[in-house]
């Protein structure tokens, strides 16, 4: 567990200490033995302590060779993640992280996907709120459509909300790093506009710029605005589709929107989502804003985390079928931290316990093993389920998972 003494790392360590199976060996890793041992005492666990330097390749390789899976919570990953991924590849250890930095993810695909495939090493990005609800929600939706109607949904809207949660300094730093790179590099800006950024060489996917103005969610009646993390999640689900062999085809339009209570607020959010990134392209403004935002290592207080929750609805339309297919993703945990650390924990446990038969490469959560991961998340308090159809019949998650195994 790399970065165990950071804000998110401590939450992940606490989650692991609460649920590690009897006899399961795990470790707290970082560069400061005193802080790591203090955390171990605080948690009252028997985790080992492993030391390495974030930019010392030799120590990172030695760290990776001590374990089957490395979980990293140290961002911005573009600054602190590449050497660790390379070390895991050299050591033959699997790797999972929480990154939503799509430009860095693309660099990992370019640099590490082929050798990871050749060596059977699984490198799994986006294992938190970015982008597990999107990735598994769409996977289950399409499997359910295939089961019910014999063909997949062609139009999908994922509506996020209602939800409540906080933000940490590490998340802020990752976002600022991405904005700075886009501001300084025209090539990065072009890459961010590519819906198939994480699928090099793919034929262009159906895609249109998401409208900033308020829209109604089909069948739900809620007003929606653009969802800020859609630029990450929509790229991840396209990579999943490609890695799974495009089981639901190439011509699916997948969109994400944020549920808001009223038309005026939806318009305000839409304008903000459109304008704020342009404003933050200014380096002076970014530096000024950082003075008022959480710093790396800082995050929501325990009381704020306790109030967190999220609800999302994935709405799919099948050509020629009047009834929509709906999947809901819900949890009474803070999305960015309480739920996120459990998502990463369950991905790592799936890898460590040999519950995935996915081949090596730069993977996504759903391509690692969606059916088993859904079961693990359900037990961890994060529920992904099919909404019963209008006639009252339901398509349970287990049936969808069985169908997935049958078809592929």
N, C-alpha and C positions, 0 to 999 in steps of 0.2 A: 504494500500500500504506500505509494510514493507521494510525498507531500502530506504526511499524516498530521503534522502540527499546524497546518494552515486552517482557515475557517471551514472550508468544505471537507478537508481531510479529517478533521476532528469529528465531524458529524458521521463521516463514513466509518471511521474507526469505532465510534460508539455503536453504530448499527451492526458492525461486524461482531463486536464483543457481545452484543445481546443475542446473536443468532447463530454463531459459529457452531457447527455440529461437534459433538464430543470427539476428541482426538484429531480434529482438523487443525493443521499447522498453518499459521499466518504470521505476518510480520508488519511492524510499523517501520517505515523507511523515510530517511531524510538525511540532512547533513549535520544536525545538532543532537548528539547523544543525550545531553542533559534534558532537553525539551522532550525528546522521544521517551525517555525513561520516566519523566514526570507524567506524561500522558498515559503510559502504561499503568502507573500506580493509580492515577485518577480513575481509569476504567476498571481497575481490578481484574485485569485479564492476563493471560499467559503468553501473549504475543511476543515473538522475538523482536529484537531491534537490529536493523540493518542500516549501515551508513554508506553514503555516496555523495559525490558533488555533481550538481546538475549539469555542469559543462565540462566534466572530466569523463571522457569516453571510457577510459580503462576502468574507473570505479563503477560506472553505470553497467558495463558488461559484467563485471564481477557480481554486482547486485542482481542482475537479471538471471545469471546462472544459478543463483540460490533458490529460484522459485519457478513454478510452472506458469504463473500468471502475474503480471504487473498491472495494478490499477493506478492510474495517475489522475490527480486532482490539481496539478500544478499548471496554471495558465498565467499569462497568455501562452498557448501552446506553440504559436509561431515563434516565440522567443525561447521557450524552455522545453519544448517537447520533442524536437527532431532527433536529438542525440539519444534520448531514451528509447524512442521507437527503433532507431538503428541498433541500439544495444540489445533490445529484445530480439530483433531479427538475427543478430550475430549469435546470441546465446541460445536461440531456438525456443524462446519463451513466448507465450501468448501475451497480448496487451489489450487494455481497454481504457477509455477515457471519457470525458464529458464535453469535449470540444464542440463548439458550434462555429468554429473559424473555417469557413468553407474554402477559402483560398489555401490555407495550410493543409486542409484535408486533400485538396487536389494535388498539392506538391507531394504528399505522402503516397497518393495513388501512383503518381508518375515515378517516384523514386523506389517505392517499396512493394508495390503490388506484385510485380513479376517475381522478384526473389522470394517474397513470402509464399506465393503459390508453389514455387519450386521446392521450398523447404517445409511446407506444411505448417507455417506459423500464422495464427489468426490475429490480425490487428483490427480492433473494433472501435470505431469512433462513434461519437454522438449517443452515448449510453445514458443520458439523463432526460430531463424534460425536453431538451433538444437532443434527440428527436424521437424518443421511444413512443409517445402517444401517437404521433403521426405515422411512424413506420409500422407499428403493430396494428393500429387502428385501420389503416388502409389494407394491410395484409388480410385481416379478418373480414373486412367488408367485401373484398374481392372473392375470397374463398366462399363466403356465404352466398354471394350473387351466383357464383358458379354452381353451388349446390342447389339453390332454389330455382334458377332460371336457365342453367346450362351455358351462360355467357356472363362476362364481367360487366361492371359498371363502366360507362364511358365518360360520365361527368360526375365529379366528386367535389363536394365542398366540405371542408372540415371547419367547424365553428368552435372556437375556443371561448369558454366562459359559460357561466360565471366562475370566477376564481379570485383567490386572494393569496398574495405572497410577497416576499421581500427580495432584495437584491444585495449581493455582496460586492466587495471591492474587486475580487478576482473576475467576476462577470463584467463589471464595468471596464476593467483593464483590457479584457479580451475584446470587448466591443470597440473600445477606443483604438486598439491596435489595428483592427480590421478597417475602421474608418480612415485611420492615418495612411494605411497602405493604399487604399482606394483613392485617397486624395492626392497622393504623391505619384501614382503610377497609372497612366491611361490604360495599360494592358490589364491591370487589376480591375479597373472599372468595367472593361469589356467582359472580363471573365465573370464578374459578379452578375452581369446581365444574362449570362448563358444558363438556361434552365437545365442543360445537360452537362454542367461543369464537372460533375463527379463521374461522368461516364464518357471518358475520352473516346472520340471516334464514333460516337453514336449518331444515328440519323436524328435530325431535329425532332423534338417532341412537340405536340400541340401546346402552344403557350401564347398568352397575351398578357400585356402589362395589367396588373391588378388595379381596377378602378379605385380612386381615392374616395369617391363619393359613397354615401350610405346605400346599402343594399339589404333587401330582406333575405333571410335564410330560407331556402325552399322547404315548405312543409312545416316550418317552426314559427314563422311570423316575427322573429326577432330582427331588430336592426343590427347591421354589422358594419364594421370598418376594416381596413387592411390590418392583418396581424403582423407585427414587426418581425417575428421570427420565421415567417413564411419563406423568406429568401434562403434560409438554411434547410428547413424541413422538406420543402418541395424538391430540393436537390438530393437529399438523402433518400427519399422514397423512390426517386428515379434510379438511383444506384441499386437499391434493393431489387427493383423490377428487372434490371439488367442482370444482376448476379443470379437471380432465380430463373433466368432463361425466358423472361418476358411471358410469364404464364397467363397474364391478363392483357397481353397485347401492348402495342406501342402507342396507340392513339387515344390514351386516357388523359383527360384534362383534370388535374388535381389542383385545387385551390384551397387557401386557408384564409379565414376571416375571424375577427374578434367580435364577440357579442357585446353590444352596448345597450343601455336602457332606452335611448331616445334618438330620434333623427338628428337633433342639433349636436348631441355629444358625438354621434357617429361621424358627422361632418368635421367636427373639431379634431377628433382622433385621426381621421383620414388626412387632413391638412398637416397635422403634426408629423405623422409617419412619412409624409412626402417631403416636408421642409426641413425637419431637424437634421437628417443626415447631410443635407447640403450645407447647413449652418456649421455642423461639426467638422466639415472638411477644412475649416479654418483652424490652423494649429494654435493660434493664440486663444481662440475661444475654447478649444479642447483643454488647454492647460488651465485656463481660468475655471472651467467647469469642474475639473478634477479636484479643485480645492474644496468643493462643497459635496462631493460624492464620496461614498465609502472607499477606503484605500484597501489594497490587497491585504488579506488577513482579517478584515472587518466584515461584518454582515449583520443580518437581523438578530435582534435579541430573542431569547427563548419564548417570551410571551407572544411576540409577533409570529414566530414559527408555529406556535400552538394554534393560532387562529387561521392558519393557511388551509386551503383546500382548492380543488379544481374539478371542473366538469367540462368535457368536450364531447361534441357530437359529429360523427362522420356520416355524411348524407350522400348516398350514391344513387344514380339513375341508370337503369338498364334500357337500352334502345328497345322500343316496342312494348315496354312493361310499365303500367301505370303506377304500380306500387313501388315506393322507394325502399332501398335497403339502408338501415340505420345501425350504427355501432356507437356505443358510448364508452368513454374512458373517464373514470372517476376515482377520486381519492380524497380522504379527509386529512391529507398531509400537505404541507407547504409544497407547491410545485417545484420551485427551484432548488430546494434543499432537502426537506423531509422526504419527498417522493424521489427526488433525483438520486440521493445517495442509496436508496433501496434499489432503484433501477440498476445503478452501476454495480452494487453488491450482487444482485442476482445474475447479471451478465457474467461477472467474475466467477461466481459459484458454478454456473453452468459450464464454463470453461475448465475450471479446476477439477470438477468432479467427473469430467469426461461425458457430459450429457449432450454435447453437440458433435455431430459427425460432419460439420461443415469443413470444406477444404480450406487450405491456407489462402491468404490474400488480405487486402484491405476490405473489411466487411462492414456491414451495418447490423444493428441488433436483430432485425427480422431475418436477414439472410444467415445469421449465425444459427438460428433455431427458434422460429417464432412460436411453434406449438408448445414446446417445453418452457420457453420464457414466459408465455402467457400464464401457465400454471404457477410458475414461481412468483410472478408479480401478484397474482390473485392472493396467494398465501401471505404476501408481504403488505397487503392493504391497498393495492393498485389494481383496479378492476377494469378489464376490457371485455365488453360483452355485447352481443347482438340484441337489439331492441325487437321485441315480438312484432310480428307483422300485423297489419290492420285487421286480419281475420282472427287474430289471437294465437296463431301458430308461431312457435319460436324456433329459431335455429341455434341451438346451444353451441357454445364455444367448442366443446369437446367434439361435436359432430363436424364442425368446420375443420378442426385440427385433423380428424380422421380422414376427411376428404382430401385435405392438403397432402397427407402422406400417401393417399391412394393415387393422386394424380402427379406426384412428383417428388 
